[in-house]
Amino acid sequence: MCRSNSWRWCNLKKEVVLSSFQFSILIILFVLGSSVLFLPAMLTGIAKQDASFSVIIGSISGVLIAYFYAHFGRYFHNKSYIEAIKDTFGSKIGVFFVLFTFSYLIFLCSILIWDIGDFIITQILPGTPIQSIYILFLIVVVYVTRLGIETLARTAEIFLPWVFLLFLILIILLFPELEWSNALPIFENGIKPSLYGAYYMIGFPFLELFTLLMFTPYIKSKDKLSNTFLIGVTVGSVALIILTAYCVLILGPGITTRQEYPIYVLGKKISLGNFLERLEIIVAIMWFISIFFKLTLTFYALCLGISQFLNLKSYKVVTIPSAIFFFVITLILIPNSVYIKEYSKYTNTPYIITVGLIIPALVYITALLKQKFKSP
């Protein structure tokens, strides 16, 4: 029986099982997500030709963050992130942490939806009303979310090989275009710009991985959670390092900074003979797959968290209202790309450090202290 005063999600028990391999795949796709298109331009704007070093430093920090999340998930092995907050702080104090977490997930969902819509109407289907793009993607996201995390994970298993195949094709075909002189001089302005770029990368995308703590109770082998997180973050990081390096070496730091979607521009550089040219569709497909999974996981985590917070019998009852809410809130909150750039530059990193690092650390440390004082 499910108690009425419990925050536990009663309709779907922890009977759903994800393999460690499936969860690693979800982490890889989440890390790539919107980073594939946006990260190189953001980092070259800060570190110039040393942007690759920013990715390397940021990736090392990402591994440490993943290691912490793995410990968190293993300690609260049968509780989602929202359940862990409630069990640790109770309903009165915990509600503030939960609502603050929800606020970030709401904004992240809105940004991801806007990213998809803006890319399509500016690069693929100019003149298309952005509202129609929002509606089409939200319908698919709601449908997949209602099918469950197992279905999403199995779908990821099917799509990941295609993502890596397209990635390899892109890397191989662009290799002749590399201009190694574009990486010089190394550390022209010292190491500070690279560290500053790594600071932004810690928030985007690594601290956003706290979202996946909503799904750790459904992993079959929790003793392998550290390896699961580390493999996912490492593979995703290597891909981001290579793509950022390619942008710097082929386009140069100046052009990369000025381009809104530099990886997409790289696809236009492909030329093999006189018959294989302008294969930017490779980049578009890679990005659509990865950002779709990131958006769906974020939306799923929020719906699941709301259902646990409100003690609902199923998360499915909030999926359609949540989609309608996101459609409206995205139109209101995000007017243009300038707003997104300013938000990313000044607000996102402190925001996600609070939500994705400080709050989980407080929950984890408080739970350890409570267990220590309870012990005889």
MARLUMVEX-38107 format. One record per atom (N, C-alpha, C): x, y, z. Coordinates in steps of 0.1 Angstrom, whole numbers, padded with zeros to 4 digits, always signed. Last residue first. Example, Ala and Ser with C-alpha at 12.3 -4.5 7.8 and 13.67 -1.06 7.14 Angstrom:
2
+0128-0022+0071+0137-0011+0071+0129+0000+0079+0132-0057+0078+0123-0045+0078+0132-0033+0078
REM end
This chain:
376
+0244+0041+0171+0246+0040+0185+0261+0041+0188+0235+0066+0146+0242+0054+0149+0245+0053+0164+0226+0091+0144+0216+0081+0147+0223+0068+0151+0248+0105+0136+0243+0108+0149+0232+0098+0153+0252+0094+0110+0262+0093+0120+0257+0095+0134+0228+0102+0096+0231+0088+0098+0241+0086+0109+0232+0130+0096+0221+0124+0103+0223+0109+0106+0255+0131+0081+0256+0136+0095+0244+0130+0103+0245+0122+0056+0256+0115+0063+0257+0118+0077+0226+0142+0051+0222+0128+0052+0232+0120+0059+0243+0164+0048+0233+0164+0059+0228+0149+0061+0257+0157+0025+0264+0159+0038+0254+0158+0049+0236+0156+0006+0244+0144+0008+0251+0145+0022+0224+0182+0007+0216+0170+0009+0225+0158+0013+0247+0197+0000+0240+0199+0013+0232+0187+0017+0251+0188-0026+0262+0186-0016+0256+0187-0002+0228+0196-0039+0231+0181-0038+0241+0179-0027+0232+0225-0036+0221+0218-0030+0223+0203-0029+0257+0229-0050+0255+0232-0036+0244+0225-0030+0251+0217-0076+0263+0213-0068+0260+0216-0053+0229+0225-0090+0235+0212-0094+0246+0208-0085+0221+0250-0080+0211+0239-0081+0218+0225-0082+0245+0265-0079+0236+0264-0068+0227+0252-0068+0253+0261-0105+0262+0257-0094+0254+0256-0081+0233+0272-0120+0234+0257-0120+0244+0253-0109+0237+0300-0113+0224+0293-0111+0226+0278-0110+0263+0305-0123+0260+0306-0108+0247+0299-0105+0257+0299-0151+0266+0291-0143+0264+0293-0128+0236+0317-0160+0234+0302-0160+0244+0295-0150+0242+0345-0160+0233+0339-0150+0234+0324-0149+0260+0354-0179+0260+0360-0166+0252+0352-0156+0260+0339-0203+0272+0346-0199+0272+0350-0184+0234+0329-0206+0245+0320-0205+0257+0326-0200+0220+0354-0208+0217+0345-0197+0229+0335-0195+0231+0364-0232+0233+0371-0219+0231+0362-0207+0222+0344-0250+0237+0346-0248+0239+0354-0235+0194+0347-0248+0201+0334-0244+0216+0336-0241+0191+0373-0258+0187+0370-0244+0194+0357-0239+0199+0369-0284+0207+0378-0275+0204+0375-0261+0179+0353-0295+0192+0347-0292+0201+0356-0283+0147+0361-0279+0157+0360-0290+0170+0354-0285+0128+0357-0258+0124+0365-0270+0134+0363-0282+0117+0337-0235+0129+0337-0244+0125+0345-0257+0093+0338-0220+0106+0340-0214+0118+0343-0223+0071+0334-0238+0072+0346-0229+0086+0349-0225+0076+0310-0251+0072+0322-0259+0074+0335-0251+0079+0294-0229+0090+0296-0238+0088+0308-0247+0054+0293-0218+0065+0300-0210+0077+0303-0219+0039+0279-0237+0035+0293-0233+0047+0300-0227+0052+0254-0236+0049+0261-0249+0047+0276-0247+0051+0247-0210+0064+0250-0216+0062+0258-0229+0023+0243-0207+0030+0253-0199+0043+0257-0205+0020+0221-0223+0013+0233-0226+0019+0245-0219+0036+0202-0209+0039+0206-0222+0032+0219-0227+0021+0201-0185+0035+0206-0184+0039+0210-0198-0003+0188-0193-0003+0202-0188+0011+0209-0188+0009+0163-0202+0003+0172-0211+0002+0187-0206+0021+0153-0177+0029+0155-0189+0022+0165-0199+0006+0147-0154+0012+0161-0155+0019+0163-0168-0001+0121-0155-0012+0131-0155-0007+0145-0156+0022+0106-0154+0016+0108-0167+0005+0119-0167+0030+0100-0129+0036+0112-0135+0029+0116-0148+0005+0089-0106+0013+0087-0118+0018+0100-0123-0005+0097-0082-0003+0083-0084+0005+0080-0097+0013+0123-0064+0003+0118-0074+0006+0104-0077+0026+0140-0046+0021+0127-0042+0010+0122-0051+0039+0163-0054+0024+0164-0051+0018+0151-0047+0064+0152-0057+0062+0164-0048+0048+0165-0044+0060+0133-0076+0065+0129-0063+0063+0140-0053+0053+0149-0098+0043+0138-0093+0047+0134-0079+0075+0164-0101+0063+0171-0097+0053+0160-0091+0094+0145-0109+0096+0152-0097+0083+0159-0092+0083+0137-0134+0084+0127-0123+0086+0134-0109+0085+0161-0147+0072+0155-0145+0072+0145-0134+0114+0164-0147+0105+0174-0140+0091+0168-0138+0122+0141-0161+0126+0143-0147+0118+0153-0140+0111+0146-0186+0107+0135-0178+0110+0137-0163+0125+0169-0193+0110+0170-0192+0105+0159-0183+0151+0158-0194+0148+0169-0185+0133+0170-0183+0147+0138-0214+0151+0134-0200+0148+0145-0190+0140+0154-0236+0131+0144-0231+0134+0140-0216+0163+0169-0240+0151+0176-0237+0141+0166-0230+0182+0149-0245+0184+0158-0234+0171+0165-0230+0171+0138-0268+0172+0130-0256+0174+0138-0244+0173+0160-0285+0160+0154-0283+0160+0146-0270+0200+0164-0287+0192+0174-0280+0178+0169-0277+0208+0141-0302+0213+0143-0288+0204+0153-0281+0193+0144-0326+0192+0132-0318+0196+0135-0304+0201+0169-0336+0187+0166-0333+0185+0154-0324+0229+0165-0339+0224+0174-0329+0209+0171-0326+0230+0146-0360+0236+0143-0347+0230+0152-0336+0216+0160-0380+0211+0148-0375+0217+0145-0361+0234+0182-0384+0220+0185-0380+0214+0172-0374+0257+0170-0393+0257+0177-0380+0243+0179-0375+0247+0160-0417+0253+0151-0407+0253+0157-0393+0241+0183-0431+0230+0175-0426+0235+0164-0416+0263+0193-0442+0259+0198-0429+0248+0190-0423+0279+0186-0464+0272+0176-0457+0268+0180-0443+0291+0198-0489+0280+0204-0480+0272+0194-0473+0297+0172-0513+0299+0185-0507+0287+0189-0498+0307+0151-0535+0303+0150-0521+0307+0163-0514+0315+0157-0561+0302+0151-0559+0298+0150-0544+0341+0163-0567+0331+0173-0571+0316+0167-0569+0360+0155-0538+0359+0155-0553+0349+0166-0557+0345+0165-0511+0353+0153-0516+0350+0152-0531+0342+0187-0486+0343+0186-0501+0351+0174-0505+0328+0204-0459+0332+0191-0465+0331+0191-0480+0319+0227-0449+0332+0227-0454+0336+0214-0461+0295+0223-0438+0295+0230-0451+0309+0230-0458+0302+0214-0413+0296+0205-0423+0296+0210-0437+0310+0238-0401+0320+0228-0404+0314+0218-0415+0285+0249-0395+0293+0255-0406+0304+0246-0410+0279+0234-0373+0270+0233-0386+0278+0239-0397+0297+0243-0355+0298+0229-0360+0290+0227-0372+0288+0270-0351+0301+0267-0358+0302+0253-0363+0263+0287-0349+0264+0273-0349+0276+0269-0357+0270+0314-0349+0261+0309-0338+0261+0294-0337+0302+0328-0354+0292+0319-0358+0283+0314-0347+0322+0341-0341+0312+0349-0347+0300+0340-0352+0339+0321-0332+0332+0330-0322+0321+0337-0328+0349+0311-0356+0341+0302-0347+0333+0311-0337+0363+0332-0366+0351+0328-0373+0342+0320-0364+0384+0333-0346+0376+0344-0349+0363+0341-0356+0397+0307-0345+0389+0312-0334+0380+0324-0337+0391+0286-0374+0398+0297-0367+0390+0302-0356+0380+0265-0388+0374+0278-0390+0383+0290-0384+0400+0245-0381+0394+0247-0395+0389+0261-0397+0407+0247-0354+0417+0244-0365+0412+0246-0379+0383+0252-0341+0394+0262-0340+0404+0259-0351+0368+0230-0348+0363+0243-0351+0374+0253-0351+0384+0209-0338+0381+0210-0352+0376+0224-0356+0382+0214-0310+0395+0215-0317+0393+0216-0332+0354+0208-0307+0359+0221-0304+0373+0224-0311+0354+0181-0314+0346+0190-0321+0351+0204-0319+0371+0170-0293+0375+0168-0308+0367+0179-0316+0357+0176-0270+0371+0181-0272+0375+0181-0287+0333+0163-0274+0333+0177-0274+0347+0183-0276+0343+0136-0273+0336+0141-0285+0336+0156-0285+0352+0136-0247+0361+0133-0258+0355+0139-0271+0328+0139-0233+0338+0149-0232+0348+0148-0244+0314+0115-0238+0308+0127-0242+0319+0138-0243+0332+0097-0225+0329+0096-0239+0324+0109-0245+0331+0107-0198+0343+0106-0205+0341+0106-0220+0304+0104-0191+0310+0117-0191+0323+0117-0199+0301+0075-0193+0293+0084-0200+0299+0098-0202+0321+0066-0175+0322+0063-0189+0313+0072-0197+0312+0077-0150+0325+0081-0156+0326+0078-0171+0287+0065-0146+0288+0080-0148+0301+0084-0155+0296+0038-0145+0285+0042-0154+0286+0057-0157+0314+0038-0124+0318+0035-0137+0308+0040-0148+0295+0044-0103+0306+0052-0106+0312+0050-0120+0277+0022-0104+0272+0035-0108+0284+0045-0111+0279-0004-0097+0287+0000-0109+0283+0015-0113+0261-0008-0077+0275-0008-0074+0284-0004-0085+0237-0008-0090+0241+0004-0084+0255+0004-0080+0224-0023-0115+0236-0025-0108+0241-0012-0102+0199-0011-0125+0200-0025-0119+0212-0027-0110+0183+0019-0119+0195+0012-0124+0197-0001-0117+0164+0034-0107+0159+0024-0117+0171+0016-0123+0174+0054-0092+0168+0043-0085+0164+0031-0094+0183+0073-0111+0193+0063-0106+0186+0052-0098+0167+0093-0120+0165+0080-0126+0174+0069-0120+0174+0117-0109+0159+0113-0108+0157+0099-0112+0199+0122-0117+0197+0116-0104+0183+0112-0101+0198+0136-0140+0197+0122-0142+0197+0115-0128+0202+0163-0132+0188+0159-0136+0187+0143-0137+0228+0166-0128+0221+0163-0116+0206+0158-0120+0239+0175-0152+0237+0160-0151+0230+0156-0138+0245+0201-0151+0231+0197-0155+0228+0183-0154+0272+0201-0147+0264+0202-0136+0249+0199-0139+0280+0198-0175+0282+0188-0166+0274+0189-0153+0279+0214-0199+0267+0207-0195+0269+0198-0183+0277+0240-0180+0271+0236-0192+0281+0228-0200+0293+0243-0157+0278+0244-0156+0271+0238-0168+0318+0238-0168+0314+0231-0156+0298+0231-0155+0320+0258-0188+0317+0244-0192+0313+0235-0180+0327+0280-0173+0314+0280-0180+0310+0265-0184+0352+0272-0165+0342+0276-0155+0328+0275-0161+0366+0270-0189+0363+0258-0182+0352+0260-0171+0370+0298-0194+0361+0290-0203+0357+0277-0196+0387+0303-0173+0375+0310-0174+0365+0302-0183+0409+0288-0182+0402+0285-0169+0389+0291-0168+0415+0302-0205+0412+0288-0206+0404+0283-0193+0422+0327-0195+0411+0326-0203+0406+0311-0205+0446+0320-0178+0433+0325-0172+0421+0323-0182+0470+0313-0190+0460+0302-0188+0447+0307-0183+0480+0338-0215+0481+0330-0202+0470+0320-0201+0475+0346-0240+0471+0355-0229+0472+0348-0216+0485+0324-0255+0489+0338-0258+0486+0348-0247+0484+0296-0254+0484+0304-0242+0489+0318-0244+0499+0293-0285+0493+0286-0274+0495+0295-0261+0492+0314-0313+0501+0309-0303+0494+0303-0291+0479+0284-0329+0490+0292-0324+0486+0307-0323+0459+0271-0342+0460+0269-0327+0471+0277-0321+0462+0275-0368+0452+0283-0362+0452+0281-0347+0481+0258-0378+0486+0271-0374+0475+0279-0367+0468+0236-0387+0473+0235-0373+0478+0249-0368+0440+0232-0402+0451+0241-0403+0457+0243-0389+0422+0206-0418+0428+0211-0406+0440+0220-0409+0410+0193-0439+0409+0208-0438+0416+0214-0426+0413+0166-0438+0422+0173-0447+0421+0188-0446+0392+0160-0419+0406+0160-0415+0415+0167-0424+0366+0158-0426+0371+0172-0424+0386+0172-0420+0361+0131-0429+0360+0139-0441+0366+0153-0439+0364+0123-0402+0373+0118-0412+0373+0127-0424+0344+0137-0388+0358+0138-0384+0367+0134-0395+0321+0127-0401+0324+0141-0401+0339+0144-0398+0322+0100-0396+0322+0104-0410+0326+0119-0410+0321+0100-0368+0333+0095-0374+0334+0100-0389+0294+0110-0365+0305+0117-0359+0318+0113-0366+0279+0090-0376+0279+0103-0383+0291+0111-0378+0285+0070-0357+0289+0068-0371+0289+0081-0379+0275+0081-0334+0289+0080-0335+0294+0077-0349+0247+0081-0341+0254+0093-0338+0269+0092-0339+0243+0053-0345+0242+0062-0356+0249+0076-0354+0247+0044-0319+0256+0040-0329+0255+0049-0341+0224+0057-0306+0238+0061-0303+0247+0056-0314+0199+0046-0313+0203+0058-0320+0218+0061-0317+0195+0023-0298+0194+0022-0312+0201+0034-0319+0197+0033-0272+0206+0022-0276+0206+0021-0292+0175+0050-0271+0189+0055-0271+0199+0045-0276+0155+0031-0269+0156+0039-0281+0170+0046-0282+0160+0022-0244+0162+0013-0255+0163+0020-0268+0154+0046-0229+0167+0040-0229+0170+0030-0240+0126+0049-0235+0136+0059-0239+0150+0054-0239+0117+0025-0223+0115+0027-0237+0125+0038-0242+0123+0031-0196+0128+0019-0203+0128+0021-0218+0108+0053-0190+0123+0055-0191+0129+0043-0198+0077+0058-0209+0085+0053-0198+0100+0054-0201+0057+0068-0225+0061+0054-0227+0070+0049-0216+0056+0095-0218+0046+0086-0213+0048+0071-0215+0078+0103-0233+0079+0104-0218+0068+0095-0212+0069+0101-0259+0080+0092-0254+0081+0092-0239+0049+0121-0258+0046+0107-0262+0056+0098-0257+0063+0144-0252+0052+0139-0243+0049+0125-0246+0079+0146-0275+0085+0145-0262+0075+0139-0252+0060+0149-0295+0069+0137-0295+0075+0135-0281+0049+0174-0288+0041+0162-0289+0049+0149-0288+0071+0190-0289+0065+0187-0276+0056+0175-0276+0076+0192-0316+0086+0185-0308+0080+0182-0294+0053+0205-0325+0056+0192-0330+0066+0185-0321+0054+0230-0310+0042+0220-0309+0046+0206-0313+0077+0242-0320+0075+0239-0305+0065+0228-0304+0071+0245-0347+0082+0237-0343+0080+0232-0328+0050+0264-0344+0047+0251-0350+0058+0241-0347+0064+0286-0335+0054+0280-0326+0050+0266-0331+0078+0296-0355+0085+0288-0345+0076+0281-0336+0068+0293-0388+0065+0298-0375+0071+0290-0364+0094+0295-0413+0084+0286-0406+0081+0292-0392+0114+0310-0423+0100+0315-0425+0089+0306-0418+0136+0284-0431+0133+0298-0428+0119+0302-0432+0145+0256-0422+0132+0260-0427+0129+0275-0424+0173+0257-0415+0167+0246-0423+0154+0251-0430+0182+0279-0400+0191+0271-0408+0185+0262-0418+0161+0292-0386+0172+0300-0392+0180+0292-0401+0143+0272-0378+0137+0284-0386+0148+0293-0391+0160+0254-0364+0152+0250-0376+0148+0262-0384+0170+0269-0343+0179+0263-0353+0172+0260-0366+0147+0277-0329+0156+0287-0335+0165+0281-0346+0138+0251-0320+0130+0260-0328+0138+0270-0336+0159+0243-0303+0155+0235-0315+0147+0244-0325+0161+0264-0285+0172+0260-0293+0168+0253-0305+0135+0262-0272+0139+0273-0280+0150+0270-0290+0139+0238-0259+0128+0239-0269+0131+0250-0278+0160+0245-0242+0162+0234-0251+0151+0235-0262+0147+0265-0226+0159+0269-0235+0161+0258-0245+0127+0250-0213+0124+0261-0222+0135+0265-0232+0143+0233-0198+0134+0228-0208+0130+0239-0218+0155+0252-0181+0163+0244-0190+0155+0238-0201+0134+0262-0167+0141+0271-0176+0149+0263-0185+0126+0239-0153+0117+0246-0161+0124+0255-0171+0149+0234-0138+0145+0224-0148+0135+0230-0158+0149+0256-0121+0160+0254-0131+0156+0245-0142+0126+0252-0106+0127+0264-0114+0138+0263-0125+0131+0228-0093+0121+0228-0104+0122+0241-0113+0149+0238-0074+0153+0228-0085+0144+0228-0096+0132+0253-0059+0144+0260-0066+0149+0251-0077+0115+0234-0049+0110+0244-0058+0121+0251-0066+0134+0219-0033+0127+0213-0044+0122+0223-0054+0142+0238-0014+0152+0232-0023+0145+0226-0035+0117+0242-0002+0124+0253-0008+0135+0248-0018+0110+0217+0008+0102+0223-0002+0109+0235-0009+0126+0211+0030+0129+0205+0017+0122+0212+0006+0114+0223+0052+0127+0229+0046+0129+0224+0032+0090+0207+0053+0090+0222+0055+0103+0229+0049+0095+0180+0049+0086+0187+0040+0087+0202+0041+0130+0170+0052+0116+0170+0056+0108+0179+0047+0156+0166+0045+0153+0179+0051+0138+0179+0056+0157+0139+0036+0168+0145+0043+0164+0157+0051+0134+0133+0022+0138+0124+0033+0149+0130+0042+0135+0154+0002+0124+0153+0012+0128+0144+0024+0158+0147-0012+0157+0160-0005+0146+0160+0006+0151+0122-0021+0163+0123-0012+0162+0136-0005+0130+0127-0039+0128+0119-0027+0139+0121-0017+0145+0141-0058+0135+0148-0051+0131+0140-0038+0161+0120-0068+0167+0132-0062+0157+0140-0053+0148+0088-0056+0151+0098-0067+0157+0110-0060+0160+0060-0039+0153+0073-0039+0157+0081-0050+0176+0038-0034+0162+0036-0038+0154+0048-0038+0201+0049-0028+0200+0040-0039+0186+0037-0043+0217+0072-0019+0202+0072-0019+0198+0062-0030+0243+0063-0025+0239+0064-0011+0224+0064-0010+0243+0063-0053+0245+0050-0046+0241+0051-0032+0239+0090-0059+0230+0080-0064+0231+0066-0056+0263+0100-0047+0250+0104-0043+0239+0094-0047+0283+0088-0063+0282+0085-0048+0268+0089-0043+0276+0099-0087+0276+0085-0086+0275+0081-0071+0281+0126-0082+0268+0122-0085+0266+0107-0084+0310+0125-0079+0301+0129-0068+0287+0124-0070+0317+0117-0105+0320+0109-0094+0312+0112-0082+0308+0140-0119+0302+0127-0122+0305+0117-0110+0327+0158-0110+0313+0160-0107+0305+0147-0109+0350+0147-0121+0349+0148-0106+0334+0150-0102+0344+0150-0148+0346+0137-0142+0345+0137-0127+0343+0178-0150+0331+0170-0152+0332+0156-0147+0370+0185-0146+0360+0188-0136+0348+0181-0137+0378+0175-0171+0384+0169-0159+0375+0172-0147+0364+0192-0188+0360+0177-0187+0366+0170-0175+0376+0216-0183+0362+0215-0179+0358+0200-0178+0401+0210-0195+0400+0213-0181+0386+0211-0175+0392+0206-0221+0399+0195-0214+0399+0198-0199+0380+0230-0228+0372+0218-0228+0379+0207-0220+0402+0247-0226+0391+0249-0217+0382+0237-0216+0417+0237-0247+0422+0235-0233+0411+0238-0223+0402+0246-0268+0403+0231-0266+0408+0228-0252+0406+0273-0268+0393+0268-0264+0394+0253-0261+0428+0288-0276+0430+0279-0265+0417+0272-0260+0420+0307-0294+0426+0295-0299+0429+0284-0288+0397+0320-0271+0402+0321-0284+0408+0308-0289+0383+0319-0247+0397+0315-0247+0404+0315-0260+0358+0332-0253+0365+0334-0241+0380+0331-0242+0350+0323-0278+0347+0337-0274+0355+0341-0262+0354+0297-0276+0364+0304-0283+0362+0319-0281+0331+0290-0260+0345+0289-0254+0355+0296-0262+0310+0295-0277+0310+0301-0264+0324+0301-0258+0315+0279-0299+0314+0293-0301+0316+0301-0287+0314+0253-0287+0327+0258-0294+0326+0273-0295+0287+0250-0277+0299+0251-0268+0311+0257-0275+0266+0247-0295+0268+0260-0289+0281+0261-0282+0264+0221-0307+0263+0232-0315+0268+0245-0308+0268+0203-0285+0274+0200-0298+0275+0213-0307+0252+0210-0264+0266+0214-0264+0273+0213-0277+0227+0200-0264+0229+0212-0271+0243+0217-0271+0240+0167-0261+0228+0176-0261+0230+0188-0269+0262+0155-0247+0263+0161-0261+0252+0171-0263+0251+0147-0223+0263+0156-0223+0265+0163-0237+0231+0131-0232+0228+0143-0224+0239+0153-0224+0244+0111-0244+0236+0119-0252+0232+0132-0245+0258+0100-0221+0265+0105-0233+0257+0115-0241+0236+0092-0205+0246+0103-0200+0253+0109-0212+0225+0072-0220+0217+0084-0217+0226+0095-0213+0247+0054-0219+0242+0060-0232+0234+0072-0230+0246+0047-0192+0258+0054-0198+0255+0061-0211+0222+0034-0191+0223+0047-0184+0236+0054-0189+0229+0011-0206+0218+0020-0211+0219+0034-0204+0248+0000-0189+0252+0004-0203+0241+0014-0208+0234-0007-0167+0245+0003-0166+0248+0009-0179+0199-0010-0174+0212-0016-0173+0222-0004-0172+0170-0003-0155+0179+0001-0166+0193-0006-0164+0138-0014-0146+0153-0016-0145+0160-0011-0158+0111-0008-0125+0117-0005-0138+0132-0007-0137+0105-0010-0099+0106-0023-0106+0112-0021-0120+0100+0010-0081+0114+0009-0086+0116-0005-0092+0067+0016-0094+0077+0013-0083+0091+0013-0089+0044+0038-0103+0055+0031-0109+0066+0028-0099+0026+0048-0084+0021+0040-0095+0032+0032-0102+0038+0063-0064+0032+0050-0061+0028+0041-0073+0065+0079-0054+0057+0077-0066+0051+0064-0066+0065+0093-0021+0070+0083-0031+0060+0082-0043+0059+0109-0002+0062+0116-0014+0066+0105-0025+0031+0101+0019+0044+0098+0014+0046+0105+0001+0007+0102+0030+0016+0113+0034+0030+0110+0028-0007+0079+0022-0011+0092+0016-0001+0103+0019+0013+0050+0013+0007+0060+0023+0004+0073+0017+0004+0023-0006+0011+0036-0006+0005+0045+0004+0008-0012+0000+0000+0000+0000+0009+0013+0000
REM end
